[in-house]
Amino acid sequence: MIAHAKANPDKLTFGSSGVGSASHLSGALFAQMAGIRLVHVPYRGTGPAVNDLLGGQINMLFAPAQVVTQHIAAGKLRMIGTTGAERSTLFSDFPTIAETGLPGYNSLGWFGLFAPGATPRPIVEKVSADVGKVLTLPEARQRLVEVAPSLNRTRPMFSRHSSTKIS
């Protein structure tokens, strides 16, 4: 794919869930590291982008696993590689993009629960404790393994993680 993109600059398209989204930045990083020029096609969410990928209107998409898993299983989409530094626990049989020929590529989206900075500490502590309890439920743990295999579930762990990513 990289060789094809180099031979055909500005011919391959990649969809994203919108300008500035994790999928947009993953694609931009991929193009930059590969030394290729791709045409970015922003959508209003991942769903419409997946539909256009399935319909052949775009060539590729950087998407969260939970959005495309059913299409991969049905043989409608082909996974080229996962975007993390290590193989996904959800798709352990599939290589990372770094393994497929782009060493050093690592682009994982992440989610967090945030509150306004002026939120009283007791409220933050209560919400954090309640979320922590939910995350110990077997059903919640199983679902999270499917969508977020590397979970930083304590407030201090997530604070360090998000501060590092933001800076």
C-alpha positions in Angstrom: 0.0 0.0 0.0 2.8 2.4 0.9 4.6 1.7 -2.4 1.3 2.2 -4.3 0.7 5.5 -2.5 4.3 6.7 -3.3 3.7 5.8 -7.0 0.3 7.6 -6.9 0.5 10.6 -4.7 -2.9 12.2 -3.7 -4.8 9.2 -5.2 -5.5 7.1 -2.1 -8.1 8.4 0.4 -8.4 7.8 4.1 -11.6 8.5 6.0 -11.8 9.7 9.6 -14.5 10.5 12.1 -13.8 14.2 11.6 -11.1 16.8 11.4 -8.8 16.6 14.4 -10.2 13.2 15.6 -8.0 10.3 16.7 -8.6 8.6 13.3 -7.6 11.7 11.4 -4.4 12.1 13.4 -3.6 8.4 13.1 -3.9 8.7 9.3 -1.9 11.9 9.2 0.9 10.3 11.3 0.9 7.2 9.1 1.2 9.3 5.9 4.0 11.5 7.5 6.0 8.5 8.7 5.6 6.6 5.4 6.5 9.7 3.4 3.3 9.5 1.3 0.5 11.9 0.5 -3.0 10.7 1.2 -6.3 12.6 0.7 -8.1 13.0 4.0 -11.9 12.6 3.8 -13.5 13.8 7.1 -16.9 12.4 8.1 -19.3 13.4 10.8 -18.6 10.3 12.9 -17.1 6.9 12.3 -20.3 5.2 11.2 -20.6 7.1 7.9 -16.9 6.6 7.2 -17.3 2.8 7.7 -20.3 2.8 5.4 -18.2 4.6 2.7 -15.3 2.2 3.2 -17.6 -0.8 2.8 -19.1 0.9 -0.3 -15.7 1.6 -1.9 -16.0 5.4 -1.7 -12.7 5.6 0.3 -9.6 3.4 0.3 -8.8 3.1 4.0 -9.9 4.1 7.4 -8.2 4.3 10.8 -11.1 3.2 13.2 -11.7 1.9 16.7 -11.7 -1.9 16.8 -15.3 -2.2 18.2 -16.6 -0.3 15.1 -15.1 -2.6 12.5 -14.9 -6.0 14.2 -18.1 -7.4 12.8 -17.1 -6.4 9.3 -13.7 -8.0 9.6 -15.2 -11.2 10.9 -17.7 -11.2 8.0 -14.8 -10.8 5.5 -16.2 -7.4 4.3 -13.1 -5.5 5.6 -9.5 -6.5 5.7 -7.3 -5.4 8.6 -3.9 -4.3 7.5 -2.5 -3.6 11.0 -3.4 -2.3 14.4 -2.2 1.1 15.5 -0.7 0.4 18.9 3.0 -0.3 19.7 2.0 -3.8 20.8 -0.4 -6.3 19.3 -4.0 -5.8 20.4 -5.4 -8.3 22.8 -8.6 -8.2 20.7 -6.7 -8.9 17.4 -3.6 -10.7 18.6 -3.4 -12.5 15.2 -3.0 -9.2 13.4 0.3 -7.4 13.2 0.8 -3.8 14.3 1.5 -1.2 11.6 5.0 -1.0 12.9 5.4 -4.7 12.3 4.1 -4.4 8.7 6.8 -2.0 7.7 6.5 1.3 9.5 8.8 1.0 12.5 7.9 3.3 15.4 4.3 3.8 14.4 2.1 4.1 17.5 -1.2 5.9 17.6 -3.8 4.8 20.0 -6.9 6.9 20.9 -7.9 7.1 24.5 -11.0 8.1 26.5 -11.4 9.6 29.9 -13.9 11.0 32.3 -13.4 14.7 33.0 -15.0 17.3 35.2 -14.7 21.1 35.2 -11.6 22.2 37.1 -13.7 23.9 39.8 -15.5 20.7 40.7 -15.3 20.2 44.5 -12.8 17.5 45.4 -15.4 15.4 47.4 -17.5 15.1 44.2 -14.5 14.1 42.1 -13.6 11.5 44.7 -17.1 10.1 44.8 -17.5 9.9 41.0 -14.0 8.3 40.8 -14.8 5.7 43.5 -18.2 4.9 41.8 -16.5 4.5 38.4 -13.8 2.3 40.1 -16.6 0.0 41.5 -18.2 -0.3 38.1 -14.9 -1.2 36.5 -14.6 -4.2 38.9 -17.8 -5.8 37.6 -17.1 -8.8 35.4 -19.4 -7.6 32.6 -17.8 -4.2 32.6 -14.2 -5.7 32.7 -15.1 -8.0 29.7 -16.5 -5.2 27.6 -13.6 -2.9 28.4 -11.1 -5.6 27.4 -12.9 -5.6 24.0 -12.7 -1.8 23.5 -9.8 -0.6 25.7 -7.3 -3.3 26.4 -4.9 -1.0 28.2 -7.0 0.4 31.0 -5.6 3.1 33.4 -8.4 2.9 35.9 -7.2 4.9 38.9 -7.4 8.6 39.0 -3.6 9.1 39.6 -2.7 6.6 36.7 -5.1 8.4 34.3 -3.9 11.8 35.4 -0.3 10.8 34.5 -1.4 9.2 31.3 -3.5 12.2 30.1 -0.9 14.7 31.2 1.8 12.9 29.2 -0.4 12.6 26.1 -1.5 16.2 26.2 2.0 17.6 26.6 
